[in-house]
């Protein structure tokens, strides 16, 4: 049987990151193309049937481009590249988000939906990111807010969430009001802590540069020169959504995140996130970005679970795929 052998230079790459833990990235490529990949020094050798080697070589070109842009390589990202779902970033998007936190990191969009999300935030003052769990809605919002603070584009960051129970009663939780709402704000604290480190986050919270609070605390305030994030926007009423959006003052930018398949308020059809789209979608400076299961960047199993729920909801003919809410016409 004829075999083909070709070599690809890996000079300039961090081989540990590129190859993955225990060469997991190379193993994934071998699984997909049934060829042999061997690394010798800074050279990658491809060997196998000619058509398979040609396919591997083309795929490796895309993987190398991804790595040379400083983006994370793992088996999941390789699957996206081979499926043609990886975003081709240009200009500012290709540069990524440079964040000085616990250590200097560069964060890139990992999916096409995330790339659209980052571009929307660059060009609009108010962005709605709507999609299922695991698509990076909240994490990217926090990172963008921290970058704006780091670059002195804003003076403060406000992160708010509606304190709505997901099947449990808030009143049964122990402690005073602040202790009761803290569990609802924990995901925001976690994202901040991951980016900044606990000690720096504690300082910024103490001096008021970053404020994390329930949505109700925003009533009556005007937020100037700030970056404001409303997380879990699907659990607001239309009145609460209007209240939040009208807090925006001079030099302020806002991101609203939410998942309309996980509405916990008693009347899902009244969700502010569902209803606001038809009201302000054509307002200049506002952008709606829809993410889906193709943008899930958690464990691959999460992506399959989301897709299964989508299929089940579609087969049952439900309007919003889970909650039954439909955007008003």
C-alpha positions in Angstrom: 0.0 0.0 0.0 1.3 3.4 -0.9 2.0 5.7 2.0 2.7 9.4 2.0 4.9 11.2 4.5 5.1 15.0 5.1 6.6 17.3 7.7 5.3 20.5 9.3 7.4 22.9 11.3 6.3 23.7 14.8 9.0 26.4 15.4 7.8 29.2 17.6 5.0 27.3 19.3 4.7 26.2 22.9 4.8 22.5 22.3 3.2 21.6 25.7 0.2 23.8 24.9 0.0 22.8 21.3 0.2 19.0 21.9 -2.1 19.1 24.9 -2.0 17.0 28.1 -0.5 13.6 27.2 -0.6 14.6 23.5 -4.4 14.7 23.7 -4.6 17.1 20.7 -2.5 14.9 18.5 -4.6 11.9 19.5 -7.8 13.7 18.5 -6.4 14.5 15.1 -5.3 10.9 14.6 -8.8 9.7 15.6 -10.4 12.0 13.0 -8.1 11.1 10.1 -6.8 7.6 10.9 -3.3 8.6 10.1 -0.1 8.7 12.2 1.3 11.9 13.8 4.7 11.9 15.4 6.6 14.9 16.9 10.4 14.9 16.7 11.9 18.1 18.1 10.0 21.0 16.6 8.8 19.0 13.6 5.5 17.2 13.1 5.5 14.2 10.8 2.3 13.1 9.1 2.2 9.6 7.7 -0.5 7.4 6.1 -2.6 6.9 3.0 -2.0 9.9 0.7 -5.6 11.2 0.8 -5.6 11.0 4.6 -2.3 12.7 4.9 -3.5 15.5 2.6 -6.6 15.9 4.8 -4.5 16.0 8.0 -2.1 18.5 6.5 -5.0 20.8 5.6 -6.5 20.4 9.0 -3.1 21.1 10.7 -2.8 24.3 8.7 -6.0 25.5 10.4 -4.9 24.3 13.8 -1.6 26.0 13.4 -3.3 29.3 12.4 -5.4 29.0 15.5 -2.3 28.4 17.7 -0.3 31.2 16.1 -3.1 33.7 17.0 -2.4 32.7 20.6 -5.7 30.9 21.0 -6.2 27.8 23.2 -5.8 24.5 21.6 -7.7 21.5 23.0 -9.7 18.5 21.6 -12.9 20.5 21.6 -11.4 23.5 19.7 -9.9 21.0 17.2 -13.4 19.5 16.7 -14.7 23.1 16.0 -11.9 23.7 13.5 -12.5 20.5 11.6 -16.2 21.1 11.6 -15.7 24.6 10.1 -17.2 26.2 13.2 -14.1 28.0 14.4 -14.3 31.8 13.9 -11.8 33.4 11.5 -10.9 36.6 13.4 -9.5 39.7 11.7 -8.4 43.1 12.8 -9.2 44.0 16.5 -11.0 40.7 17.1 -7.9 38.7 16.2 -5.9 40.6 18.8 -8.1 39.3 21.5 -8.8 40.8 25.0 -5.6 41.6 26.9 -6.3 41.4 30.6 -3.9 42.0 33.5 -5.3 39.9 36.4 -3.7 37.1 38.4 -1.4 36.9 35.3 -1.4 38.6 31.9 -3.7 36.6 29.6 -5.1 37.1 26.1 -8.7 35.9 25.7 -10.0 35.1 22.2 -13.5 34.2 20.9 -13.7 30.4 20.7 -16.8 30.3 18.5 -18.4 32.3 15.8 -21.2 33.4 18.1 -18.6 34.6 20.6 -16.8 36.5 17.9 -20.1 38.3 17.0 -20.6 39.0 20.7 -17.2 40.7 21.1 -17.6 42.7 17.9 -21.1 43.9 19.1 -19.7 45.2 22.4 -17.0 47.1 20.6 -19.5 48.9 18.4 -22.6 49.3 20.6 -23.3 50.9 24.0 -26.0 48.3 25.0 -25.6 44.6 24.0 -28.0 41.7 24.8 -26.3 38.3 24.8 -28.9 35.6 24.7 -28.2 31.9 24.8 -27.9 28.6 26.7 -25.6 27.7 29.6 -22.0 27.3 28.8 -21.7 29.8 25.9 -19.5 32.3 27.9 -22.1 35.1 28.1 -21.4 36.1 31.7 -17.6 35.3 31.7 -17.0 37.4 28.5 -19.1 40.2 29.8 -17.0 40.3 33.0 -13.7 40.2 31.0 -14.8 43.0 28.8 -15.8 45.1 31.8 -12.5 44.5 33.4 -10.6 45.4 30.2 -12.6 48.7 30.0 -11.7 49.4 33.6 -8.0 48.5 33.0 -7.9 50.8 30.0 -9.5 53.6 32.0 -12.5 53.7 29.6 -14.8 53.5 32.6 -14.4 54.3 36.3 -16.5 51.6 37.9 -18.1 48.3 37.2 -21.6 47.3 38.3 -22.7 43.7 38.2 -26.3 43.0 39.0 -28.7 40.1 39.1 -32.4 39.7 39.9 -32.8 37.7 43.1 -35.2 35.1 41.8 -35.5 31.6 43.2 -35.0 28.6 40.9 -37.6 26.4 42.6 -36.5 27.3 46.2 -37.8 29.9 48.6 -35.4 32.8 49.4 -37.0 33.4 52.7 -36.0 30.0 54.0 -32.3 30.8 53.6 -30.5 31.7 56.9 -29.1 35.2 57.6 -30.0 38.8 56.9 -30.9 40.2 53.5 -27.3 40.5 52.2 -26.6 36.9 53.3 -29.8 35.7 51.6 -28.9 37.3 48.2 -25.2 36.4 48.2 -25.9 32.9 46.7 -27.5 34.6 43.7 -24.5 36.8 43.2 -21.9 34.1 43.6 -21.5 33.3 39.8 -20.5 37.0 39.3 -18.0 36.8 42.2 -16.6 33.6 40.8 -16.0 35.1 37.3 -14.3 38.2 38.9 -12.2 36.1 41.2 -11.0 33.9 38.3 -9.8 37.0 36.4 -8.5 39.1 39.2 -7.5 36.9 42.0 -9.2 37.0 45.5 -7.0 39.7 47.1 -7.3 42.2 44.2 -11.0 41.6 43.9 -11.4 42.2 47.6 -9.7 45.6 47.3 -11.8 46.7 44.4 -15.0 45.7 46.1 -13.9 47.4 49.3 -13.2 50.8 47.6 -16.4 50.6 45.5 -14.6 50.3 42.1 -16.6 47.1 41.6 -20.1 46.7 43.0 -22.0 43.4 42.9 -25.6 43.8 43.9 -29.2 42.6 43.4 -31.1 44.4 40.6 -33.5 46.1 43.0 -30.5 48.1 44.4 -30.2 49.9 41.1 -33.6 51.7 41.4 -33.2 55.5 41.6 -29.5 55.5 40.6 -27.8 57.0 37.6 -24.6 55.3 36.5 -22.1 57.5 34.8 -18.7 56.4 33.2 -19.4 52.8 34.2 -19.6 49.3 32.7 -22.9 47.7 33.8 -23.8 44.0 33.5 -27.2 42.6 34.1 -26.9 38.8 34.4 -29.8 36.3 34.3 -31.9 38.9 32.4 -34.6 36.4 31.6 -35.7 36.6 35.3 -36.7 40.3 35.1 -40.1 41.7 34.3 -40.4 44.3 31.5 -40.6 47.0 34.2 -37.4 45.9 35.8 -35.7 45.7 32.4 -36.8 49.3 31.6 -35.6 50.4 35.1 -32.2 48.8 34.4 -31.7 50.3 30.9 -32.7 53.8 32.1 -29.9 53.7 34.8 -27.4 54.2 32.0 -25.7 57.6 32.2 -23.0 59.5 30.4 -20.0 57.3 29.2 -21.7 54.1 30.4 -21.9 50.8 28.5 -24.2 47.9 29.4 -24.4 44.1 28.7 -27.5 42.1 29.5 -27.1 38.3 29.5 -29.7 35.6 29.8 -31.2 32.3 28.7 -34.8 32.3 27.8 -35.0 28.5 28.2 -34.4 29.0 32.0 -37.0 31.5 33.1 -37.8 31.2 36.8 -40.3 33.9 37.3 -44.0 32.8 37.8 -45.1 34.1 34.4 -42.4 33.2 31.8 -44.3 35.0 29.0 -43.8 38.2 31.0 -39.9 38.0 31.0 -38.4 41.3 30.3 -35.6 39.7 28.2 -38.2 38.1 26.0 -40.4 41.2 25.6 -37.8 43.9 25.3 -36.4 42.7 22.0 -39.5 43.8 19.9 -39.5 47.2 21.7 -35.9 48.3 21.3 -34.3 46.0 18.6 -34.2 48.9 16.1 -32.9 51.5 18.6 -29.5 52.9 17.5 -26.7 51.7 19.8 -28.4 48.5 20.8 -27.4 45.0 19.6 -28.9 41.6 20.2 -26.6 38.6 19.9 -28.1 35.1 19.8 -25.9 32.2 20.9 -26.8 28.5 20.6 -25.5 25.0 21.3 -22.7 25.5 18.8 -21.3 28.2 21.1 -21.2 26.1 24.2 -17.5 26.0 25.5 -17.9 23.9 28.6 -17.5 20.2 28.8 -18.5 18.7 25.4 -21.3 16.8 27.2 -23.0 20.2 28.0 -23.2 20.9 24.3 -24.9 17.6 23.7 -27.3 18.1 26.6 -28.3 21.6 25.4 -28.9 20.1 21.9 -31.0 17.3 23.3 -33.2 19.8 25.2 -33.5 21.9 22.1 -34.7 18.9 20.1 -37.1 17.9 22.8 -38.6 21.4 23.0 -38.9 21.6 19.2 -40.7 18.3 19.0 -43.2 19.5 21.6 -43.8 22.7 19.6 -42.9 25.0 22.4 -42.4 28.7 21.5 -39.2 29.5 23.3 -37.8 25.9 23.3 -38.3 25.5 27.1 -40.3 28.0 28.9 -43.2 28.4 26.5 -42.7 32.2 26.2 -42.8 33.8 22.8 -41.6 37.2 21.9 -44.6 39.5 21.2 -45.2 40.4 17.6 
